[in-house]
């Protein structure tokens, strides 16, 4: 049972946590002053340490270097004792398990940091083998340049050992690399990224270099913590990964570890996504949106599909260009926006995270990677939905190329309506003429289809029809209120994220429907405000942070938002599992 570590915020595999020592410590942080080592068992047997609530004690252990045969590791495995003070065990991917500790030290970290695939495999294996609410310590490997990568992979604790060694060797560290001080002197140069406390280069000693390196590492960790709190670590990481080949390799290796990252990435948040490179398309949020649009969402309009370019302003319908598109379409076509990095965005989902939460670099040029990704998403979308025809009202820069690729792969006819630019009078007239004779759908139909589309996206394919067979809407998009045929409110649209939030009556309908329901089973108590992890009996494995969840136990029924993933709720002994919105005593 973990007693001395608690996670407070998550950004992918990175966390803001707290070592609950006598003087609490926020993680990720340097472990030098808060971790003490009780020693190795290789040299001699050791009595269990006394420990203290002032520090985390690494219990007597046997470390194994990278590449040690698993059978050898098994033969010399340590049986860690139960202790009543903050403790850490030393593990590898082969020996990692729940040993009852509050933290785990990765024994072979120096042997894998620097090797992208090995680093990914080892960290993922250990992180998934130990309890969620335990800290992971990567010792002797951190620098200002790589610490963001270590934390993004799942590390909570690092130390300044390597930074100090480098300083004694005259190697000066910054967030973008390292420099030999003697070479800087020979060049007649200067200290890049110097702190105000650093002496001039001609007076700079190796002791000064040690102090600078430690300060640079602490500064980098401060940046990382701030980025995690704001949900923006990934943006920072994309830049940091360019400062070393192995950092780039590790960055890409973890992008390919979708299952590991997806389980740890919130489904909604307020942070904006900066789409500044092709790697943005590999982000969990982008891949998840594209997958749900092409496997869960279903078009309910009988009108032609109208493809248009995205806009810089979000949501798209607030932009001048899209206002012109809507006037020309006049409820006679189903508008879907094409965009990099997201793919395609049906009009019903334009407010749904991350469709209104990204900012792309606009150059007018599309890379081949962008074209390939958006074309694949569009192809899957068109094949899944039943459209009589496709009207591609798109410019020639990339958009038309994508549409022409897809037109050659599907059985739905495409026609193009732009002669020069999508917003010119001639092009808009062409768009209007292309829809001549099409029946108009009503505002009511659009609102109902929007609610059902969001439900499909949020809860699973077919959920919109299962949950809302009899539907009325009040208020206006993006703040729609959802009611049944008798006028009872079931849900409300959350404008910040473009998703649905249930009332108690809506939650009861969800729990009794055929739609996939995310449940949190709790002990016999009535939660007020939140459910803590110790009160969770069971939770659906597919719950992610930010998901809508039903909370149910012998004494209460409620609904709220998940603050942990389902597996983390089941396995954690500390922390808020669910923020409860509505609850009633049963």
TAKACOR-V424165 format. One record per residue. N is the residue number from 0. RES is the residue in three letters. OMEGA is omega as a letter, one per 20 degrees, with the letter a starting at -180 (* if undefined). D_FIRST is the distance of its C-alpha to the first C-alpha in Angstrom with 1 decimal. Layout:
BEGIN
n=N res=RES omega=OMEGA d_first=D_FIRST
n=N res=RES omega=OMEGA d_first=D_FIRST
END
This chain:
BEGIN
n=0 res=UNK omega=r d_first=0.0
n=1 res=UNK omega=a d_first=3.8
n=2 res=UNK omega=a d_first=6.2
n=3 res=UNK omega=r d_first=9.4
n=4 res=UNK omega=a d_first=10.3
n=5 res=UNK omega=r d_first=11.8
n=6 res=UNK omega=a d_first=14.5
n=7 res=UNK omega=a d_first=17.8
n=8 res=UNK omega=a d_first=20.4
n=9 res=UNK omega=r d_first=21.0
n=10 res=UNK omega=a d_first=24.2
n=11 res=UNK omega=r d_first=24.0
n=12 res=UNK omega=r d_first=21.4
n=13 res=UNK omega=a d_first=21.7
n=14 res=UNK omega=r d_first=19.5
n=15 res=UNK omega=a d_first=19.8
n=16 res=UNK omega=r d_first=16.6
n=17 res=UNK omega=r d_first=15.8
n=18 res=UNK omega=a d_first=14.4
n=19 res=UNK omega=r d_first=13.8
n=20 res=UNK omega=r d_first=15.7
n=21 res=UNK omega=r d_first=18.5
n=22 res=UNK omega=a d_first=20.6
n=23 res=UNK omega=a d_first=18.6
n=24 res=UNK omega=r d_first=19.5
n=25 res=UNK omega=r d_first=20.1
n=26 res=UNK omega=j d_first=19.5
n=27 res=UNK omega=a d_first=21.1
n=28 res=UNK omega=r d_first=22.6
n=29 res=UNK omega=a d_first=24.0
n=30 res=UNK omega=a d_first=21.6
n=31 res=UNK omega=a d_first=24.5
n=32 res=UNK omega=a d_first=24.0
n=33 res=UNK omega=r d_first=20.3
n=34 res=UNK omega=r d_first=19.2
n=35 res=UNK omega=a d_first=20.6
n=36 res=UNK omega=r d_first=20.9
n=37 res=UNK omega=r d_first=20.8
n=38 res=UNK omega=a d_first=23.1
n=39 res=UNK omega=r d_first=23.9
n=40 res=UNK omega=r d_first=24.3
n=41 res=UNK omega=a d_first=27.3
n=42 res=UNK omega=a d_first=29.7
n=43 res=UNK omega=r d_first=28.5
n=44 res=UNK omega=a d_first=25.9
n=45 res=UNK omega=r d_first=23.8
n=46 res=UNK omega=r d_first=22.2
n=47 res=UNK omega=a d_first=18.6
n=48 res=UNK omega=r d_first=18.9
n=49 res=UNK omega=r d_first=18.8
n=50 res=UNK omega=a d_first=16.9
n=51 res=UNK omega=r d_first=17.3
n=52 res=UNK omega=r d_first=15.8
n=53 res=UNK omega=a d_first=18.8
n=54 res=UNK omega=r d_first=17.7
n=55 res=UNK omega=a d_first=15.1
n=56 res=UNK omega=r d_first=15.9
n=57 res=UNK omega=a d_first=16.4
n=58 res=UNK omega=r d_first=15.9
n=59 res=UNK omega=a d_first=19.1
n=60 res=UNK omega=r d_first=19.6
n=61 res=UNK omega=r d_first=22.3
n=62 res=UNK omega=r d_first=23.2
n=63 res=UNK omega=r d_first=25.4
n=64 res=UNK omega=r d_first=28.0
n=65 res=UNK omega=r d_first=28.7
n=66 res=UNK omega=r d_first=30.5
n=67 res=UNK omega=a d_first=29.3
n=68 res=UNK omega=a d_first=29.8
n=69 res=UNK omega=a d_first=26.7
n=70 res=UNK omega=r d_first=28.0
n=71 res=UNK omega=r d_first=28.1
n=72 res=UNK omega=r d_first=24.6
n=73 res=UNK omega=a d_first=23.5
n=74 res=UNK omega=a d_first=25.7
n=75 res=UNK omega=a d_first=24.3
n=76 res=UNK omega=a d_first=20.6
n=77 res=UNK omega=r d_first=18.3
n=78 res=UNK omega=a d_first=15.9
n=79 res=UNK omega=a d_first=13.3
n=80 res=UNK omega=r d_first=12.7
n=81 res=UNK omega=a d_first=9.7
n=82 res=UNK omega=a d_first=10.5
n=83 res=UNK omega=r d_first=10.4
n=84 res=UNK omega=a d_first=11.6
n=85 res=UNK omega=a d_first=11.1
n=86 res=UNK omega=r d_first=11.3
n=87 res=UNK omega=r d_first=12.5
n=88 res=UNK omega=r d_first=13.6
n=89 res=UNK omega=a d_first=17.0
n=90 res=UNK omega=r d_first=17.5
n=91 res=UNK omega=r d_first=20.3
n=92 res=UNK omega=a d_first=20.7
n=93 res=UNK omega=a d_first=21.3
n=94 res=UNK omega=a d_first=18.3
n=95 res=UNK omega=r d_first=15.6
n=96 res=UNK omega=r d_first=12.7
n=97 res=UNK omega=r d_first=8.9
n=98 res=UNK omega=r d_first=9.1
n=99 res=UNK omega=a d_first=5.7
n=100 res=UNK omega=r d_first=7.5
n=101 res=UNK omega=r d_first=8.0
n=102 res=UNK omega=r d_first=11.4
n=103 res=UNK omega=r d_first=13.6
n=104 res=UNK omega=r d_first=17.3
n=105 res=UNK omega=a d_first=19.7
n=106 res=UNK omega=a d_first=22.0
n=107 res=UNK omega=a d_first=25.1
n=108 res=UNK omega=a d_first=25.2
n=109 res=UNK omega=a d_first=28.7
n=110 res=UNK omega=a d_first=30.0
n=111 res=UNK omega=r d_first=29.1
n=112 res=UNK omega=a d_first=29.6
n=113 res=UNK omega=r d_first=33.2
n=114 res=UNK omega=a d_first=33.1
n=115 res=UNK omega=a d_first=32.4
n=116 res=UNK omega=r d_first=31.6
n=117 res=UNK omega=r d_first=29.6
n=118 res=UNK omega=r d_first=27.6
n=119 res=UNK omega=a d_first=26.8
n=120 res=UNK omega=a d_first=25.9
n=121 res=UNK omega=a d_first=23.6
n=122 res=UNK omega=r d_first=21.7
n=123 res=UNK omega=a d_first=21.4
n=124 res=UNK omega=a d_first=20.3
n=125 res=UNK omega=a d_first=17.5
n=126 res=UNK omega=a d_first=16.4
n=127 res=UNK omega=a d_first=16.4
n=128 res=UNK omega=a d_first=14.7
n=129 res=UNK omega=a d_first=11.5
n=130 res=UNK omega=a d_first=9.1
n=131 res=UNK omega=a d_first=11.2
n=132 res=UNK omega=r d_first=9.4
n=133 res=UNK omega=a d_first=9.6
n=134 res=UNK omega=r d_first=13.0
n=135 res=UNK omega=a d_first=15.7
n=136 res=UNK omega=r d_first=18.2
n=137 res=UNK omega=a d_first=21.8
n=138 res=UNK omega=r d_first=23.6
n=139 res=UNK omega=a d_first=27.4
n=140 res=UNK omega=a d_first=28.4
n=141 res=UNK omega=r d_first=28.6
n=142 res=UNK omega=r d_first=32.0
n=143 res=UNK omega=a d_first=33.2
n=144 res=UNK omega=a d_first=34.5
n=145 res=UNK omega=a d_first=31.5
n=146 res=UNK omega=r d_first=28.5
n=147 res=UNK omega=r d_first=28.8
n=148 res=UNK omega=r d_first=28.6
n=149 res=UNK omega=a d_first=25.5
n=150 res=UNK omega=r d_first=23.7
n=151 res=UNK omega=r d_first=25.1
n=152 res=UNK omega=r d_first=23.8
n=153 res=UNK omega=a d_first=20.2
n=154 res=UNK omega=r d_first=19.9
n=155 res=UNK omega=a d_first=18.3
n=156 res=UNK omega=r d_first=19.6
n=157 res=UNK omega=r d_first=23.0
n=158 res=UNK omega=a d_first=25.3
n=159 res=UNK omega=a d_first=29.0
n=160 res=UNK omega=a d_first=29.8
n=161 res=UNK omega=r d_first=32.0
n=162 res=UNK omega=r d_first=33.6
n=163 res=UNK omega=r d_first=34.7
n=164 res=UNK omega=r d_first=36.0
n=165 res=UNK omega=r d_first=37.9
n=166 res=UNK omega=r d_first=39.4
n=167 res=UNK omega=r d_first=40.6
n=168 res=UNK omega=a d_first=42.3
n=169 res=UNK omega=r d_first=44.0
n=170 res=UNK omega=a d_first=42.1
n=171 res=UNK omega=a d_first=41.7
n=172 res=UNK omega=r d_first=38.8
n=173 res=UNK omega=r d_first=38.9
n=174 res=UNK omega=r d_first=37.0
n=175 res=UNK omega=r d_first=39.6
n=176 res=UNK omega=a d_first=40.1
n=177 res=UNK omega=a d_first=41.3
n=178 res=UNK omega=r d_first=44.7
n=179 res=UNK omega=a d_first=46.3
n=180 res=UNK omega=a d_first=47.7
n=181 res=UNK omega=r d_first=50.8
n=182 res=UNK omega=r d_first=51.6
n=183 res=UNK omega=r d_first=51.3
n=184 res=UNK omega=a d_first=53.7
n=185 res=UNK omega=a d_first=56.1
n=186 res=UNK omega=a d_first=56.2
n=187 res=UNK omega=a d_first=57.0
n=188 res=UNK omega=a d_first=54.1
n=189 res=UNK omega=r d_first=51.4
n=190 res=UNK omega=r d_first=47.7
n=191 res=UNK omega=r d_first=46.2
n=192 res=UNK omega=a d_first=43.5
n=193 res=UNK omega=r d_first=44.1
n=194 res=UNK omega=r d_first=42.6
n=195 res=UNK omega=a d_first=45.0
n=196 res=UNK omega=r d_first=43.8
n=197 res=UNK omega=r d_first=44.8
n=198 res=UNK omega=r d_first=48.2
n=199 res=UNK omega=a d_first=51.0
n=200 res=UNK omega=a d_first=50.9
n=201 res=UNK omega=r d_first=53.8
n=202 res=UNK omega=a d_first=51.8
n=203 res=UNK omega=a d_first=48.4
n=204 res=UNK omega=r d_first=47.0
n=205 res=UNK omega=r d_first=44.1
n=206 res=UNK omega=r d_first=42.2
n=207 res=UNK omega=a d_first=42.9
n=208 res=UNK omega=r d_first=41.6
n=209 res=UNK omega=a d_first=38.3
n=210 res=UNK omega=r d_first=37.9
n=211 res=UNK omega=a d_first=38.9
n=212 res=UNK omega=r d_first=36.5
n=213 res=UNK omega=r d_first=33.5
n=214 res=UNK omega=r d_first=34.8
n=215 res=UNK omega=r d_first=35.3
n=216 res=UNK omega=r d_first=31.8
n=217 res=UNK omega=r d_first=30.4
n=218 res=UNK omega=r d_first=32.9
n=219 res=UNK omega=r d_first=31.8
n=220 res=UNK omega=r d_first=28.2
n=221 res=UNK omega=r d_first=29.4
n=222 res=UNK omega=a d_first=31.3
n=223 res=UNK omega=r d_first=28.4
n=224 res=UNK omega=r d_first=26.2
n=225 res=UNK omega=r d_first=29.1
n=226 res=UNK omega=r d_first=29.7
n=227 res=UNK omega=a d_first=26.1
n=228 res=UNK omega=a d_first=26.5
n=229 res=UNK omega=a d_first=29.8
n=230 res=UNK omega=a d_first=28.8
n=231 res=UNK omega=a d_first=31.4
n=232 res=UNK omega=a d_first=29.7
n=233 res=UNK omega=r d_first=31.4
n=234 res=UNK omega=r d_first=34.8
n=235 res=UNK omega=a d_first=34.3
n=236 res=UNK omega=r d_first=33.0
n=237 res=UNK omega=r d_first=36.1
n=238 res=UNK omega=a d_first=38.2
n=239 res=UNK omega=a d_first=36.1
n=240 res=UNK omega=a d_first=36.1
n=241 res=UNK omega=a d_first=39.8
n=242 res=UNK omega=r d_first=39.7
n=243 res=UNK omega=a d_first=38.9
n=244 res=UNK omega=a d_first=39.4
n=245 res=UNK omega=r d_first=36.0
n=246 res=UNK omega=r d_first=34.5
n=247 res=UNK omega=r d_first=36.7
n=248 res=UNK omega=r d_first=35.6
n=249 res=UNK omega=r d_first=31.9
n=250 res=UNK omega=a d_first=32.6
n=251 res=UNK omega=r d_first=34.4
n=252 res=UNK omega=r d_first=32.1
n=253 res=UNK omega=r d_first=29.2
n=254 res=UNK omega=r d_first=31.7
n=255 res=UNK omega=r d_first=32.2
n=256 res=UNK omega=a d_first=28.4
n=257 res=UNK omega=a d_first=28.8
n=258 res=UNK omega=a d_first=26.1
n=259 res=UNK omega=a d_first=23.4
n=260 res=UNK omega=a d_first=24.8
n=261 res=UNK omega=a d_first=25.8
n=262 res=UNK omega=a d_first=22.4
n=263 res=UNK omega=a d_first=21.4
n=264 res=UNK omega=a d_first=24.8
n=265 res=UNK omega=r d_first=25.6
n=266 res=UNK omega=r d_first=28.4
n=267 res=UNK omega=r d_first=30.2
n=268 res=UNK omega=a d_first=30.4
n=269 res=UNK omega=a d_first=33.2
n=270 res=UNK omega=r d_first=33.4
n=271 res=UNK omega=r d_first=36.5
n=272 res=UNK omega=r d_first=36.6
n=273 res=UNK omega=a d_first=39.0
n=274 res=UNK omega=a d_first=40.9
n=275 res=UNK omega=a d_first=42.5
n=276 res=UNK omega=r d_first=42.4
n=277 res=UNK omega=a d_first=42.4
n=278 res=UNK omega=r d_first=38.7
n=279 res=UNK omega=a d_first=38.0
n=280 res=UNK omega=r d_first=38.8
n=281 res=UNK omega=a d_first=35.8
n=282 res=UNK omega=r d_first=33.4
n=283 res=UNK omega=a d_first=30.9
n=284 res=UNK omega=a d_first=32.4
n=285 res=UNK omega=a d_first=35.9
n=286 res=UNK omega=r d_first=35.2
n=287 res=UNK omega=r d_first=33.3
n=288 res=UNK omega=a d_first=36.3
n=289 res=UNK omega=r d_first=38.8
n=290 res=UNK omega=a d_first=37.0
n=291 res=UNK omega=r d_first=36.8
n=292 res=UNK omega=a d_first=40.4
n=293 res=UNK omega=r d_first=41.6
n=294 res=UNK omega=a d_first=39.6
n=295 res=UNK omega=a d_first=38.7
n=296 res=UNK omega=r d_first=41.5
n=297 res=UNK omega=r d_first=44.9
n=298 res=UNK omega=a d_first=48.1
n=299 res=UNK omega=r d_first=49.8
n=300 res=UNK omega=r d_first=53.0
n=301 res=UNK omega=a d_first=56.2
n=302 res=UNK omega=r d_first=57.6
n=303 res=UNK omega=r d_first=57.9
n=304 res=UNK omega=r d_first=55.0
n=305 res=UNK omega=r d_first=55.9
n=306 res=UNK omega=r d_first=54.1
n=307 res=UNK omega=r d_first=54.3
n=308 res=UNK omega=r d_first=52.9
n=309 res=UNK omega=r d_first=50.0
n=310 res=UNK omega=r d_first=50.6
n=311 res=UNK omega=a d_first=49.2
n=312 res=UNK omega=r d_first=48.7
n=313 res=UNK omega=i d_first=45.7
n=314 res=UNK omega=a d_first=45.8
n=315 res=UNK omega=a d_first=48.8
n=316 res=UNK omega=r d_first=50.8
n=317 res=UNK omega=a d_first=51.1
n=318 res=UNK omega=r d_first=53.0
n=319 res=UNK omega=a d_first=56.8
n=320 res=UNK omega=a d_first=56.9
n=321 res=UNK omega=r d_first=54.9
n=322 res=UNK omega=r d_first=57.0
n=323 res=UNK omega=r d_first=60.0
n=324 res=UNK omega=a d_first=58.4
n=325 res=UNK omega=r d_first=57.6
n=326 res=UNK omega=a d_first=61.2
n=327 res=UNK omega=a d_first=62.6
n=328 res=UNK omega=r d_first=60.3
n=329 res=UNK omega=r d_first=60.9
n=330 res=UNK omega=a d_first=58.5
n=331 res=UNK omega=r d_first=60.2
n=332 res=UNK omega=r d_first=57.5
n=333 res=UNK omega=a d_first=53.8
n=334 res=UNK omega=r d_first=52.7
n=335 res=UNK omega=a d_first=50.1
n=336 res=UNK omega=r d_first=49.4
n=337 res=UNK omega=a d_first=49.1
n=338 res=UNK omega=r d_first=47.0
n=339 res=UNK omega=j d_first=45.3
n=340 res=UNK omega=a d_first=42.4
n=341 res=UNK omega=a d_first=41.4
n=342 res=UNK omega=r d_first=44.1
n=343 res=UNK omega=a d_first=45.6
n=344 res=UNK omega=r d_first=44.8
n=345 res=UNK omega=a d_first=46.4
n=346 res=UNK omega=a d_first=47.8
n=347 res=UNK omega=a d_first=45.4
n=348 res=UNK omega=a d_first=42.4
n=349 res=UNK omega=r d_first=43.8
n=350 res=UNK omega=a d_first=41.5
n=351 res=UNK omega=a d_first=38.3
n=352 res=UNK omega=j d_first=35.8
n=353 res=UNK omega=a d_first=36.6
n=354 res=UNK omega=r d_first=40.4
n=355 res=UNK omega=a d_first=41.1
n=356 res=UNK omega=r d_first=38.5
n=357 res=UNK omega=r d_first=40.0
n=358 res=UNK omega=a d_first=42.8
n=359 res=UNK omega=r d_first=44.6
n=360 res=UNK omega=a d_first=47.0
n=361 res=UNK omega=r d_first=50.4
n=362 res=UNK omega=a d_first=53.0
n=363 res=UNK omega=r d_first=54.8
n=364 res=UNK omega=r d_first=54.0
n=365 res=UNK omega=r d_first=51.7
n=366 res=UNK omega=r d_first=50.2
n=367 res=UNK omega=r d_first=50.4
n=368 res=UNK omega=r d_first=46.6
n=369 res=UNK omega=r d_first=46.7
n=370 res=UNK omega=a d_first=49.6
n=371 res=UNK omega=a d_first=47.9
n=372 res=UNK omega=a d_first=44.7
n=373 res=UNK omega=r d_first=46.4
n=374 res=UNK omega=r d_first=49.0
n=375 res=UNK omega=r d_first=46.4
n=376 res=UNK omega=r d_first=44.6
n=377 res=UNK omega=r d_first=48.0
n=378 res=UNK omega=a d_first=49.1
n=379 res=UNK omega=r d_first=46.1
n=380 res=UNK omega=a d_first=46.5
n=381 res=UNK omega=a d_first=50.3
n=382 res=UNK omega=a d_first=49.8
n=383 res=UNK omega=a d_first=47.2
n=384 res=UNK omega=a d_first=49.4
n=385 res=UNK omega=r d_first=52.9
n=386 res=UNK omega=r d_first=55.3
n=387 res=UNK omega=r d_first=59.1
n=388 res=UNK omega=a d_first=59.4
n=389 res=UNK omega=r d_first=57.8
n=390 res=UNK omega=a d_first=59.5
n=391 res=UNK omega=r d_first=58.2
n=392 res=UNK omega=a d_first=59.1
n=393 res=UNK omega=r d_first=57.8
n=394 res=UNK omega=a d_first=59.2
n=395 res=UNK omega=a d_first=60.1
n=396 res=UNK omega=r d_first=57.6
n=397 res=UNK omega=a d_first=54.9
n=398 res=UNK omega=a d_first=54.6
n=399 res=UNK omega=r d_first=57.8
n=400 res=UNK omega=r d_first=57.0
n=401 res=UNK omega=a d_first=53.7
n=402 res=UNK omega=r d_first=55.5
n=403 res=UNK omega=r d_first=58.2
n=404 res=UNK omega=a d_first=55.7
n=405 res=UNK omega=r d_first=54.0
n=406 res=UNK omega=r d_first=57.4
n=407 res=UNK omega=a d_first=58.4
n=408 res=UNK omega=a d_first=55.3
n=409 res=UNK omega=a d_first=55.3
n=410 res=UNK omega=a d_first=57.9
n=411 res=UNK omega=a d_first=58.1
n=412 res=UNK omega=r d_first=61.0
n=413 res=UNK omega=r d_first=60.4
n=414 res=UNK omega=a d_first=62.9
n=415 res=UNK omega=a d_first=62.9
n=416 res=UNK omega=a d_first=64.2
n=417 res=UNK omega=r d_first=63.9
n=418 res=UNK omega=r d_first=67.1
n=419 res=UNK omega=r d_first=66.1
n=420 res=UNK omega=a d_first=63.0
n=421 res=UNK omega=a d_first=61.0
n=422 res=UNK omega=r d_first=61.9
n=423 res=UNK omega=a d_first=65.7
n=424 res=UNK omega=a d_first=68.0
n=425 res=UNK omega=a d_first=69.3
n=426 res=UNK omega=r d_first=65.8
n=427 res=UNK omega=r d_first=64.7
n=428 res=UNK omega=r d_first=68.0
n=429 res=UNK omega=r d_first=67.3
n=430 res=UNK omega=r d_first=63.9
n=431 res=UNK omega=a d_first=65.5
n=432 res=UNK omega=a d_first=68.3
n=433 res=UNK omega=a d_first=65.9
n=434 res=UNK omega=r d_first=64.4
n=435 res=UNK omega=r d_first=67.8
n=436 res=UNK omega=r d_first=68.1
n=437 res=UNK omega=r d_first=64.4
n=438 res=UNK omega=r d_first=63.4
n=439 res=UNK omega=r d_first=61.3
n=440 res=UNK omega=a d_first=58.0
n=441 res=UNK omega=r d_first=57.4
n=442 res=UNK omega=r d_first=55.0
n=443 res=UNK omega=r d_first=53.5
n=444 res=UNK omega=r d_first=52.9
n=445 res=UNK omega=r d_first=51.3
n=446 res=UNK omega=r d_first=48.9
n=447 res=UNK omega=r d_first=48.0
n=448 res=UNK omega=r d_first=47.5
n=449 res=UNK omega=r d_first=45.3
n=450 res=UNK omega=a d_first=42.9
n=451 res=UNK omega=r d_first=42.8
n=452 res=UNK omega=r d_first=42.4
n=453 res=UNK omega=r d_first=39.4
n=454 res=UNK omega=r d_first=37.8
n=455 res=UNK omega=a d_first=38.5
n=456 res=UNK omega=a d_first=37.0
n=457 res=UNK omega=a d_first=33.9
n=458 res=UNK omega=r d_first=33.1
n=459 res=UNK omega=a d_first=34.9
n=460 res=UNK omega=r d_first=38.4
n=461 res=UNK omega=a d_first=40.5
n=462 res=UNK omega=a d_first=38.2
n=463 res=UNK omega=r d_first=41.0
n=464 res=UNK omega=r d_first=43.4
n=465 res=UNK omega=a d_first=40.8
n=466 res=UNK omega=a d_first=39.6
n=467 res=UNK omega=r d_first=42.9
n=468 res=UNK omega=r d_first=45.9
n=469 res=UNK omega=a d_first=47.6
n=470 res=UNK omega=r d_first=47.1
n=471 res=UNK omega=r d_first=48.5
n=472 res=UNK omega=r d_first=47.7
n=473 res=UNK omega=a d_first=48.4
n=474 res=UNK omega=a d_first=48.3
n=475 res=UNK omega=r d_first=48.6
n=476 res=UNK omega=j d_first=46.6
n=477 res=UNK omega=r d_first=44.1
n=478 res=UNK omega=a d_first=43.3
n=479 res=UNK omega=r d_first=44.2
n=480 res=UNK omega=a d_first=43.3
n=481 res=UNK omega=a d_first=43.0
n=482 res=UNK omega=r d_first=44.5
n=483 res=UNK omega=a d_first=45.5
n=484 res=UNK omega=r d_first=49.1
n=485 res=UNK omega=r d_first=49.1
n=486 res=UNK omega=r d_first=47.9
n=487 res=UNK omega=a d_first=44.3
n=488 res=UNK omega=a d_first=42.0
n=489 res=UNK omega=a d_first=39.3
n=490 res=UNK omega=r d_first=38.1
n=491 res=UNK omega=r d_first=39.0
n=492 res=UNK omega=r d_first=39.2
n=493 res=UNK omega=a d_first=37.0
n=494 res=UNK omega=a d_first=39.5
n=495 res=UNK omega=a d_first=37.2
n=496 res=UNK omega=a d_first=35.6
n=497 res=UNK omega=r d_first=38.1
n=498 res=UNK omega=a d_first=35.8
n=499 res=UNK omega=r d_first=35.7
n=500 res=UNK omega=a d_first=33.8
n=501 res=UNK omega=r d_first=34.0
n=502 res=UNK omega=r d_first=35.1
n=503 res=UNK omega=r d_first=33.8
n=504 res=UNK omega=r d_first=36.9
n=505 res=UNK omega=r d_first=36.3
n=506 res=UNK omega=r d_first=32.7
n=507 res=UNK omega=r d_first=34.0
n=508 res=UNK omega=r d_first=36.6
n=509 res=UNK omega=a d_first=34.1
n=510 res=UNK omega=a d_first=31.8
n=511 res=UNK omega=a d_first=35.0
n=512 res=UNK omega=r d_first=36.5
n=513 res=UNK omega=r d_first=36.7
n=514 res=UNK omega=r d_first=35.1
n=515 res=UNK omega=a d_first=31.7
n=516 res=UNK omega=r d_first=29.3
n=517 res=UNK omega=a d_first=25.8
n=518 res=UNK omega=r d_first=23.9
n=519 res=UNK omega=r d_first=20.7
n=520 res=UNK omega=a d_first=20.1
n=521 res=UNK omega=r d_first=18.6
n=522 res=UNK omega=a d_first=18.2
n=523 res=UNK omega=r d_first=21.3
n=524 res=UNK omega=r d_first=21.8
n=525 res=UNK omega=a d_first=24.2
n=526 res=UNK omega=r d_first=22.7
n=527 res=UNK omega=r d_first=24.8
n=528 res=UNK omega=a d_first=24.7
n=529 res=UNK omega=r d_first=21.3
n=530 res=UNK omega=r d_first=18.4
n=531 res=UNK omega=a d_first=15.0
n=532 res=UNK omega=r d_first=12.2
n=533 res=UNK omega=r d_first=10.6
n=534 res=UNK omega=a d_first=14.2
n=535 res=UNK omega=r d_first=14.6
n=536 res=UNK omega=r d_first=15.3
n=537 res=UNK omega=r d_first=16.8
n=538 res=UNK omega=r d_first=18.6
n=539 res=UNK omega=a d_first=21.5
n=540 res=UNK omega=a d_first=20.8
n=541 res=UNK omega=r d_first=23.7
n=542 res=UNK omega=r d_first=22.6
n=543 res=UNK omega=r d_first=22.9
n=544 res=UNK omega=a d_first=22.6
n=545 res=UNK omega=r d_first=25.7
n=546 res=UNK omega=r d_first=26.3
n=547 res=UNK omega=a d_first=27.8
n=548 res=UNK omega=r d_first=25.7
n=549 res=UNK omega=r d_first=26.3
n=550 res=UNK omega=a d_first=23.9
n=551 res=UNK omega=r d_first=24.4
n=552 res=UNK omega=a d_first=23.2
n=553 res=UNK omega=a d_first=24.9
n=554 res=UNK omega=a d_first=25.9
n=555 res=UNK omega=r d_first=26.4
n=556 res=UNK omega=a d_first=27.8
n=557 res=UNK omega=r d_first=27.6
n=558 res=UNK omega=a d_first=27.8
n=559 res=UNK omega=a d_first=26.5
n=560 res=UNK omega=r d_first=25.3
n=561 res=UNK omega=r d_first=22.1
n=562 res=UNK omega=r d_first=20.2
n=563 res=UNK omega=r d_first=17.8
n=564 res=UNK omega=r d_first=18.6
n=565 res=UNK omega=r d_first=18.0
n=566 res=UNK omega=r d_first=15.6
n=567 res=UNK omega=r d_first=13.6
n=568 res=UNK omega=a d_first=13.7
n=569 res=UNK omega=a d_first=12.5
n=570 res=UNK omega=a d_first=9.5
n=571 res=UNK omega=r d_first=8.4
n=572 res=UNK omega=r d_first=6.7
n=573 res=UNK omega=r d_first=9.5
n=574 res=UNK omega=r d_first=13.2
n=575 res=UNK omega=r d_first=16.4
n=576 res=UNK omega=a d_first=16.7
n=577 res=UNK omega=r d_first=20.3
n=578 res=UNK omega=a d_first=23.2
n=579 res=UNK omega=a d_first=25.2
n=580 res=UNK omega=r d_first=28.9
n=581 res=UNK omega=r d_first=30.3
n=582 res=UNK omega=r d_first=29.0
n=583 res=UNK omega=r d_first=30.8
n=584 res=UNK omega=r d_first=29.9
n=585 res=UNK omega=* d_first=30.7
END
